[in-house]
Amino acid sequence: MGGGARGGAVAAVAVAAGLAVAAAAGQAAWAQEPQIATFQETVQVIADPAGGGASASIVLQSTSPQEIRVPAALESRILEDGRITAIVVTNEDGCVLGVRGESCVMINTERDPEWGGIEGTQERASAIGREFVGAVNELLDVDARYHSTFVHHRDEANVALDTSGAVSGRNTVSAVFTMPMEATDSMYAKASALLLSRQIREAGGFYDAAAALSSSESAKMSFSMIPHGTGILYQLKITAYHEDAAAPGEALRPLELLGAGELSRSDHFSDGFYPFNSIVRVQVLGGGAVSGAEPPFVESRTVDGMQVPADIGGSGWLSASEPGQPPAEAVFLFGDLQSVRDGRLSVTLAPPAGGEGAGAGEGAGAGEGAGDWISHEQAIVAAVAIAGAGGAAAFFLRGYGRARGSGSD
């Protein structure tokens, strides 16, 4: 995947501040101007009604190396090098083929035709990885050692999950370094203490929910650094897997999948109106769709092909599909709410198109802990990849700005 492929969800975050200014330039239609922060908290649920399973993730991400603390020297090295598409640290078992029972550091590059065949490609990519693994080890206080270099040849998981391809897209090459497997709760506690600013940690919100989720038996963690243009998107993510959680016609409750009775927004946003920096996103695989929601879908309008809420101060679900089409993706907006309780937040899944057995995971060969609903490759991508929701705040704010007549991109 080239820079354009990586840029979809990721670059949107980088331009978010500019979009906020553009939106504010329009004529006032709401009592309080929306703002967008560099820090974003997201719950992401991926459901497969055909297989019945679901993954639930909590994502904390920022483009600021002060909020997710990465030394300026490392950030500069990555950006100046220009060959790195992603650096991922994860305890997802089997991060690539041939790795079992170990945590991984993957230093990813895009395959260069000038590297020649497989042997030349592996040699060049592993050399790049060795240049950076020492700094990553120091950043996270780990000791990952070289294992292998893996050339990714398939894009199915990235297409199905709407990811950028920087983690495992076609022609991505991963220099893989391994270390002893670590329990997710201790790995998250250590990583969050090292990486997240005190302000983020003390503000609670999805950060606290992620700490609780990390104790789940199936939970896995990843930390990703994704270069985009002149900056880097930093992402800390906890993912848990659930079998028999996404039956058609039944309510899918995101907070239940998180093991949370209540989900609160971070106090980091308490000094202004940040309606798009805390979201819950549900994505349905295999031709399935969302047939109902609690609370109901909010009134929306279409602006340049985007669905945007008519009232950004209201809370509810927003369809991310074309008008009149059953949504395969829905986003919950808190509006002016500070928290939401389990039982007050759910979606109902429609049967997948084509009837039973049409799901994405059929016959795919599931990975350990992921159930039969999802292929092992999809499990890895779900755990560590950048998903389309990464730029959701900028996406909605851009539509909001246009709806108000700003005419800005």
Phi, psi and omega in degrees: 000134180273185182301326179294322180293321179290334191285341188312288181282328189284315183295333179300324178294322184295328182265007186301318182298320178294325179292324178298318178295320180295318180297320182291343182286343181286175177288136184298126177237348178236158187293328184231133181290133175287148176233166175226135182255161178289335178272135180227140174239131186222137164259130181235121178245128176245121186239145176234096183300329181292315180274339177089358184258169179206150169247147179230126183235150168242126186241126173245121184216157181200155171262003182260121176286359172271330178277314169251106198281108177233132182304139180301327181295320179291317178301315180297318179299316181297314183291320181289330180295315175078355182259343183281127174261335178191148167237124185231131174244124185209151171255017173295121184293134181076047183303326169220169179301130178100351178253125178219139174072019179222152170278161188228148160245120178249123176249109192259140174229162173271133183299131180256125180305332181290347178285349179084214184283194184301315183296315179294321179297315180295322180295315182291317181294321179293326178295319177297315180301318181295333179293332188249342188295328179298318179292325178292317177303316181292321180300317186253007178056051178233176180222069180282135181245152184299135179243304185189174174235129188240130178259120181277134184242355187237151180240002188302316183294320180293323178294314182297324186258006176057050179252168189283341183088355182292337182272314184213030179286164179306136180072010168279138179242126182252117166277117190253128177238136186241162180207166181304142178298138180237143177300142187296320182295318179288325179295318179292318180300317180291312183295318182293325178293323180282324191261318188276139178296156178301323180300317179294315183295319182283347180277352175068227179070222183296336177301314178294320179296322178295321178299318178293318181295330182297342179275353178297144184301326183264002187292142175227154183239150170217150169234127185235145172235116186240107177294143176210110179063243183260008182221185179227136173267122179256134186219126174248127191220135173243130181232134174236150184248144181223129173270154176053045183241359188225050182285136177302139178086351180251158181285132172257118185251105183305319183291327176297320178294332178276350185070030184242131175282335181209145177238119181251149175284157178291141174291353177302335183259014187284349184267009180190191182253104183240074189290343186247007181268355174228114182221159171241125185240130175243127180239131184250126181268171168067028179083004177283175182205167175268120182261347179196165183206152174227121353297170186294167173297139180280158174294136183223170176225158180259123179233112181051043178082000180256140172273121179233148182291141177288329180231103183287350176276347180270155178254151179153180181272145177238128176287137177257015180254171178297148179305136179086351180258140176300128185287127172273355179213136179223145183236127176269128178252129181289334185061235179264011177281145175266337181205166176218145184257152174299143185094342177252005183218110182200162171229154175251132184264134174276154177300149178294149177300135181092000176084190183296148178087004181266007186290164184292336186266001186297123176068016188272343182083085189288154176272164181299136176082352183258349182077173183281357186280344188220138179292161180297321179298318178295326178297318179297313182296319179299326184282326191235349190275159172279124183258168183301336181290350181303326180256020186299319182299314179294322179302308182292320182292326177298314178296322178298316180298319180290324179297333180269004174087019181285332180068021186262152173266000000 
